[in-house]
Amino acid sequence: MSNEKLEKAALAILAGADSGAAFLRGLADRRVAPDQDAISSMKAMDDVLPDRKIDPEKVLAQLTRFGSPAAAASAGGRFFGLITGGALPAALGARTLASAWDQIVFNDATSPIGIHLENIASRWLLELFDLPAESSVGFVTGATMANFTCLAGARQAILQRQGWNVAAQGLNGAPPIRLVASDEAHVTILKAISLLGFGTDAVERVPCDLQGRLRVDALPSLDENTIVLLQAGNINSGGIDPIGDICRLSKNTGAWIHVDGAFGLWAAGSPTKQYLLEGYEQADSWVVDGHKWLNTPYDCGIAICRHPSAIHAAMATQAPYLKAGELAAPKDMVPEFSRSARGVEVWAALCSLGREGIAELVDTCCDHARAFAEGLLNQGFEILNDVVLNQVVATLPGKEHLMSEIAAAVRASGEAWFGPTTWRGREGFRISVSSWVTTKADVDRTLLAIARAKQDICSA
Ligand SMILES: *Cc1c(COP(=O)(O)O)cnc(C)c1O
């Protein structure tokens, strides 16, 4: 016997999925950046709060009519801005199903399946990254919050060793903690540092080499009160800090080594790229984004820590101690109390790809990045980074002031999407390949759009 209310919900899921399918089917042929018409039309929704109820079909019809055309085609194959990834079929389907489940992943009573899938996904991630099986894995909104989570754990552990429980006693009067990060550390690491009350001014900055990798020879001496913030994957160059060298140097100092590998850590999944991460498994905590290179939908960041009890002490809403080997409730391992079953999409992505598919996804994106670099070189561009991963930074020697205009012209053409950047004091543009959807044809089409924009702007 069907229930009228639930039937309405079922119809709404179908309508949303239907409309989403139409959106995806249209992506290959449409502009990447929405056109001005679509941007203007979406303003039709900007009305006062309705007085009366509106049927779900009508609500969804508005989203389909005004929303889909005004969405950036970042789920398509020619969006190379930021490092956005894509959404794998299994992960998209899983998200839709999990939306219907509407689980609260709080503990195993509130969502047996949500917790079970997160536990499997956690174990698979540790197997893939070859990290200690006892490490904790927390599912958060993105690398920003994953960095926050790991650094809160680091702070807790370092101060605990000095008999200071920062969760209870706060930072006022606490023994000092040193923070060491490279000049190229991602802005969100600095945000995590400021949110945690350390203050960004306190960070000891270390210069980088030409690829934006922390220079080991410039590393200050480390001690047991230091957190070292390393990066696997510079957002411009893709450069990965020499993590193994630094871990070996810090051995026996008691320093906490943290690795922000938002996209770069996925290189560990490729037998041909994992050499770039040599020694990363010796660190204390690691961050990686599901929504970047694993291609789960947004929002999905992952915080991994070798010392689960430190994370637990920082995040738990009850007794802040975890017995060895005990699996903590999700609410006690991440900042959020209530949240969706993010691990479902991670599980689906990992399940559908397997080790082979992850390696292929990483390698294919890197191949496309190299094809971009070659194509751009042929057009007279200079490539400013070693293209060892999925990132390409290019400029036109002598015409660097036009690079932002060229990138804007490509975006305006609707053919592709990427943005300007500054790399080692030179203006250029940056292309990041991180979606399973991108093909060689997308690369060629984008190169053609770049050639046209360059011609128009440079001959103007
Ligand atoms: C993208 C990125 C971040 C921030 O990740 P969000 O998922 O946007 O929070 C942090 N560090 C690095 C190296 C990144 O590439």
The ligand as a Gaussian input file, in Angstrom:
#p B3LYP/6-31G(d) Opt

LIG

0 1
 C       41.750000      22.767000      -3.006000
 C       42.810000      22.747000      -1.986000
 C       42.511000      23.034000      -0.650000
 C       41.129000      23.448000      -0.193000
 O       40.250000      22.405000      -0.413000
 P       38.668000      22.580000      -0.276000
 O       38.184000      21.218000      -0.597000
 O       38.291000      23.614000      -1.278000
 O       38.354000      22.991000       1.103000
 C       43.525000      22.929000       0.274000
 N       44.773000      22.595000      -0.092000
 C       45.094000      22.337000      -1.373000
 C       46.503000      21.958000      -1.703000
 C       44.120000      22.402000      -2.360000
 O       44.436000      22.119000      -3.625000

